[in-house]
Amino acid sequence: MSTVSNVISKTMSVEAAAREALGSPAVLTEFLEASQSHQEELRYASYQVLMVISEQRPAALYSHWGRFADMLGSTNSSFQAIAIKVLANLVAVDAEGRFESIFGRYFGILGGDKTVTAAYIAGNAWKIALAKPGLRAKVTDRLLGIDLVHRGKQRDLIKGHAIESFGHYFGEADAEDKKRMLAFARTEASNRSPRTKKAAKAFLNEFE
């Protein structure tokens, strides 16, 4: 039985599978390939393992950056979601400036009509803002512009994820961006989305 199958059947924990993949290029390849499977259980098992690796040992996946970057352009939102989350973790070890070359494609997903993938972009943006100081202002611009670009019907919900991201790097933002974040949160404190309203009020309570 393959390692992916063991994860699906729960005879092996996600953490144990991640350790096995880190010790075996063949097993890691198995999970990388499964991440692009159209079988949901295979894809989800792979996603769980790759997320653990990308969080704990991002350098182990850095050589596979291109695979995840390509997945950003997929018409399958599940593939996009995996790429969004894994790449956000790999930015921590991106000494070659690879993220800079895909910045537009990555944050361009905010301009789509899919709520889930746009929310993942907004919710993981703080990782890029912290790892890439030179991109911090651009990240903030993209998050503040959700109303202008998102083509779906759940802009209010996505803005809550953006505010939560702001909370992770508010202390590192420059003075002007801090003012813009606070102004944004004040506006959204009366948002019709309960989740976003809660996020805005929590942000203001902590930073205003």
C-alpha positions in Angstrom: 0.0 0.0 0.0 1.3 3.5 -0.9 2.0 6.1 1.7 -0.8 8.3 0.3 -3.2 5.3 0.7 -2.0 4.9 4.3 -2.9 8.5 5.0 -6.3 8.1 3.3 -7.0 5.0 5.4 -5.7 6.7 8.5 -3.3 3.9 9.2 -0.6 6.5 9.1 -0.8 10.0 10.5 -0.2 13.1 8.3 2.8 14.0 10.4 4.3 10.5 10.0 3.7 10.6 6.3 5.4 14.0 6.1 8.5 12.6 7.9 8.6 9.7 5.5 8.3 12.0 2.5 11.2 14.1 3.8 13.3 11.0 4.0 12.4 9.6 0.6 12.4 11.5 -2.7 10.2 8.8 -4.1 7.5 9.2 -1.4 7.7 13.0 -1.8 7.2 12.6 -5.5 4.2 10.4 -4.8 2.6 13.2 -2.8 3.5 15.9 -5.3 1.9 14.0 -8.1 -1.2 13.2 -5.9 -1.6 16.9 -5.3 -2.8 17.2 -8.9 -5.0 14.2 -8.9 -8.7 14.7 -9.8 -9.6 12.1 -7.1 -10.5 14.3 -4.1 -9.3 11.8 -1.4 -5.9 11.5 -3.0 -5.6 15.3 -3.5 -6.7 16.1 0.0 -4.3 13.6 1.6 -1.5 15.0 -0.4 -2.5 18.6 0.5 -2.4 17.7 4.2 1.1 16.3 4.0 2.5 19.0 1.8 1.2 21.7 4.1 3.0 20.1 7.0 6.2 20.0 5.1 5.8 23.5 3.8 5.3 24.8 7.3 8.0 22.8 9.0 10.6 22.3 6.3 9.8 24.7 3.4 13.3 24.3 2.0 12.4 20.7 1.2 9.8 21.8 -1.3 11.6 24.9 -2.7 13.1 23.0 -5.7 9.5 22.1 -6.6 8.4 25.8 -6.7 7.7 25.6 -10.5 5.1 22.9 -10.0 3.1 25.0 -7.5 3.5 28.2 -9.5 2.0 26.3 -12.5 -0.9 25.2 -10.4 -1.8 28.8 -9.8 -3.0 29.0 -13.4 -5.2 25.9 -13.1 -8.9 26.2 -13.9 -9.4 23.8 -11.0 -9.9 25.8 -7.8 -8.7 22.9 -5.7 -5.4 22.9 -7.4 -5.1 26.6 -7.0 -5.9 26.4 -3.3 -3.0 24.0 -2.7 -0.6 26.2 -4.6 -1.8 29.4 -2.8 -1.1 27.9 0.6 2.1 26.1 -0.1 3.7 29.0 -2.0 2.9 31.3 0.9 4.9 29.1 3.1 7.8 28.6 0.7 8.3 32.4 0.4 10.1 32.2 3.8 13.0 30.4 2.0 12.8 32.3 -1.3 16.3 33.6 -1.5 16.2 33.7 -5.3 13.3 36.1 -5.6 11.0 33.7 -7.3 7.9 35.1 -5.7 8.6 38.5 -7.2 8.2 37.0 -10.7 4.8 35.5 -9.9 3.4 38.4 -7.7 0.9 39.5 -10.3 -0.4 36.0 -11.0 -0.6 35.2 -7.3 -2.5 38.3 -6.2 -4.4 38.4 -9.5 -6.5 35.6 -8.0 -8.1 38.3 -5.8 -9.6 39.6 -9.0 -11.4 36.4 -9.9 -15.0 35.4 -9.0 -14.2 32.4 -6.7 -14.7 33.3 -3.0 -12.6 30.4 -1.6 -9.4 31.0 -3.5 -9.6 34.8 -3.1 -10.1 34.3 0.6 -7.0 32.0 0.7 -4.9 34.7 -1.0 -6.1 37.4 1.5 -5.7 35.1 4.5 -2.2 34.0 3.6 -0.9 37.4 2.4 0.7 38.2 5.7 3.3 35.5 5.2 4.5 37.3 2.1 4.4 40.7 3.7 6.6 39.4 6.6 9.0 37.4 4.4 9.3 40.1 1.7 9.6 43.6 3.2 10.2 45.0 -0.3 6.7 43.8 -1.4 4.9 44.7 1.8 3.4 48.0 0.5 2.3 46.2 -2.7 0.7 43.4 -0.7 -1.2 46.0 1.4 -2.4 47.8 -1.8 -3.8 44.5 -3.1 -5.7 43.8 0.0 -7.1 47.3 0.4 -8.3 47.1 -3.2 -10.5 44.0 -2.9 -13.7 46.0 -3.5 -12.2 47.3 -6.8 -11.1 44.0 -8.3 -13.0 41.0 -6.9 -15.7 39.9 -9.3 -17.6 37.5 -7.0 -20.4 38.2 -4.6 -18.6 37.6 -1.3 -16.3 40.7 -1.2 -17.4 41.4 2.4 -16.2 37.9 3.6 -12.9 38.2 1.8 -12.2 41.6 3.4 -12.3 39.9 6.8 -9.5 37.6 5.8 -7.5 40.7 4.7 -8.0 42.4 8.0 -6.8 39.3 9.8 -3.7 39.4 7.6 -3.1 43.0 8.5 -3.0 42.0 12.1 0.0 39.7 11.5 2.2 42.4 10.1 0.8 45.7 11.3 3.8 46.3 13.5 6.2 46.0 10.5 4.1 48.3 8.2 5.1 51.8 7.6 3.2 54.7 9.1 1.1 55.5 6.1 0.1 51.9 5.6 -0.9 51.6 9.2 -3.2 54.6 8.8 -4.7 53.0 5.7 -5.2 49.6 7.5 -6.9 51.3 10.4 -9.2 53.4 8.1 -10.1 50.2 6.3 -10.9 48.4 9.5 -13.0 51.3 10.8 -15.1 51.1 7.6 -15.5 47.4 7.9 -16.5 47.5 11.6 -20.0 47.9 10.3 -19.7 45.3 7.6 -22.8 43.1 7.0 -20.6 40.0 7.3 -20.5 39.0 11.0 -17.1 37.4 10.5 -15.6 40.5 8.9 -17.3 42.8 11.4 -15.7 40.8 14.2 -12.3 40.8 12.6 -12.4 44.6 12.1 -13.4 45.2 15.7 -10.8 42.9 17.0 -8.1 44.6 14.9 -9.2 48.1 16.1 -9.2 46.9 19.7 -5.6 45.7 19.4 -4.1 48.5 17.2 -6.1 51.7 17.4 
